[in-house]
Amino acid sequence: MQVKVLGCSGGIGGNLRTTSLLVDDDILIDAGTGVGDLSMEQMARIDHVFLTHSHLDHIACLPLMLDTVAGLRDTPVTIYGLPETLDALKTHIFNWTIWPDFSVVPSEASPLMRYMAIEPGETISLAERRITPLPANHTVPAVGYWLDSGASSMVFTGDTTTCDALWEQLNRIENLKYLLIETAFGNDELALAQASRHLCPSLLFEELAKLKKPAHVYITHLKPGEGGEIMYQIEQSSHHAALRGLQNMQVFKL
């Protein structure tokens, strides 16, 4: 099981891309602007898209990707998400006003995409790869994801702030190897982080204190223009010297 980072920034500009992870060559975790760097042939191989939540930076390339591969596929792409996330897509994106409803195009019998509602704790198995939604605490209904190859596991928190339920489940993972966790703001924006239900370094440290298992920890979703300062604040904590910033095109083996 290979996970490639297509995007891991909280915004765009220059080489910054918003959140998306490519699992092997057929699964996306979120569909931010990083998807746009894939070739048409690579996009056409994606059969499954798992969404953490409905915010634009995590779904921005989904409509365009589907349109691009419409003539290159003869089976639907399955879009997984919480019922609220899927409802947001149906109401606000694939509504014939913003974009065509690809769940009925080219026909209801043979659509380009299909929706699959998920719930936290419900594992989806795809060719011996297990993907399980985990609890998250954000301004809209959201999840993180646990990716398990059998040999080892990765947890991606998605967008979240303090969330005890996440750590309760994460600490039960016996083969945890990697943790990708968001930190969107610096400590000087603590109030904004709390209002928008994101993390800043001080909140990050409080959350990581709940981690009872060893893991390689990577920081994601840094705000554009603030990434250096946020990582500096993180690195100043001697207890968290091993934390690293996630990078575009970084590859993990599970």
N, C-alpha and C positions, 0 to 999 in steps of 0.2 A: 504494500500500500504506500503510495507516494503522494505527498501533499506539496503543491507548489503555490507560493504566494503570488497572486496576480496583482493584488492591491492591499494596502494596509494603512492608508492614511485617512485622517478625518476629512480630507478635502482634496482639491486638485490644484494644479499649477506646476509647470516644469515636468519633473519625472514623478510627481505624486499621483497616485491612483487610489480610489476608494475601495472599500473592502470586497475582496473575493479570493477564495481559495479553490484551486483545481485539484481534485482528488483523482489520481490516476489520469485517465484521459476522458472520463465519461461522467464525472460528478462535479458540480459546483456547490460550494458553500457560500452563499450570497452571490450577488451579481452586480457589484459596483463597477466603476469605470475601468478597473484593471482587465475586465473581460474584453475590452476593445483592443487589447494588444494581441489577442489570439488571431490566428489566420481563420479564414472562412472554413477550411477543412477541419481545423481543431474545434471550432464552434459546432460544426455539424456532428461531431462525435459525442457531444454532451447529451446524455439521456435523462439526467436527474439534476434538479436544482433545489437545494435546501436553503430556505430563507430564514434568517434569524428574526427579522421583523420587517415592517413595511416602510421604513424611512428611506428617502430617495438615495442616499449614498450607498445603500445596500441593495437597491433594485434597479439603479439607473440604466444599466445596459441590458436588462432582461428583455424589454420590448424590442430593442434594436437587434439583439442577437436572434430572437425568434424570427423576426422579419428577414434577417440575412439568410437563415438556414431553411427558409420555407420551401425552397425548391430543391434542397439537398437531402431531405429526409422523407421517409415514408412511414415513420412511426412517431407518435407524439412524445414530446418532452414532458416529463412529470415534474410539476412544481409542488414542493412540499412546504407546508407552513402551518402555523396555528390557524384555526378557523378565522380569527380576527384579521390575520395577515392576508389570507386569501380573499376575504371579503373586501379588504381595502384595495387589492389589485382589481377585483371585479368592478368595484364601484368607481374608482378614481383613475385607473390606467387603461385596462382592456374594456373600454366602455363605448367604443366607436366615436367618442369625442376627442379623447387624447390619443387612442391607438385602437386598431381593430381588436375584436374579441376573438383571439386565436383558439379559444376553447370550442368554437363552432366553425372555424375556417381551416381548411377549405369546405368542410361539412361537419355536421354534428356527429356523423358516423365515423369520420376519419379526420379528427382535428389535429392541429399542429401542437397543441399542448393540452394537458389535463391536470386538474387540481387534485391534490391528495392532502387532506387535513391530518395533522399530527397533534400529539399531546406530549408534554414532558414525561419522560420515562418510557415512552413507547418506542421500542427498538425496530429499526428497519434494516433488514439484511439484504445485501446486494452482492451476490457472488462471493460469499464468505467475508464480506466487509460489513461491519455492524455500525450503524449510525443512530445515536440516541439523543433526542432533544433533552436539554437540561434546563432547570429554572433560571430565569434572569429577572432583573428588576429595572425596568426602563419606563419611559414616559408613554409608551404604547406596549401592548402585549408583545413579549419577546422571549426568545430562548437562546441558549448556547447549544453547542453540539459536542458530543463525545464520539470520536472516531476510533474504532477498535479493529485492528487487523488480525487479532488473535495473539500475535507475538508482542505487540505493544500498543499503547493508546495515546491519543492527543485530545485535549480538551480546548475548545475555542469558546470563550465566554460570550462572544457577541457584545453588544452594548449593554452594560449593566452598572449599577451602583451596588451598595451593600446588599448582599443576598445570602443569608445563612443557608437557605435550602440548597443553593448551588454547592456549597462546600460540604454539606452532609452527603450529597450524592458523589461528589468528586472524591472524597476520602474513602469511598468504598471501592474505587477502581484499583485493582491489584497490580495491573501492568502499566500504570501511568508513566509516560516518558516525557511528554511535552505539555506545557500549559501556555496558551496564548491568551493574554488578558489585556483588556483595554485600560488606557489612562489618557483621557481626552484633554484634561486641563492641568495647569500648574497649580501649586498650592495657593497662589495669590488669587485664584478664581474658585476657591472652595465653595462659596455660595452659589456660583453659577453651576459648578459640577453637581452640587446637591439638587438644585432646582431642575436641571436637565437629566438627572439620574445617570450621571457618568462618574468616573473615578478621577481623582487627582492623586499625587504621590502619597499624601498623608492617609487618604482613604484606602489606597492600594495596599499600604503596609498593614493597615488594620485587617484587610481581607486576607492577605497572604499569611498572617499569623494564624488563620484558621486552617491552613493547609498542613496536613499531618503526614504527607508522603513526600519523598524526594522527587523533584521534577526539574527539567530545564524550563525556565520561565522566560517568555518573550513578551515585550510590551507592544501593543498595537493601538491604532486609532488616535495617534497624536495629532493635535490640531496643526494645520499648516502654519509655518512661521514660528511655532512655539515648541517644536519637537526637541531642539537642542536644549532649551531651558528645562523642559519637563524631564528629559533624561538626566540632565545635570542634577536636578533635585533628587531624582531617584538614586543616582550614583553616590550622593553625599551620605546616604545611610549605609554605614559599615555593615549592617546586617543583610543588605540586599545588593552587595557588590557584584554578584553574578548575574543580575538581571540585564537583559540585552534588548535592544530595540529590534523589532521585526523589520525585515527588509524585503522590498520587491524582488521577485524572482528567487527568493530563498526556497530551498527544497528540503523537505523532511522525509525520512524513511521510517515507516512503522512496521 
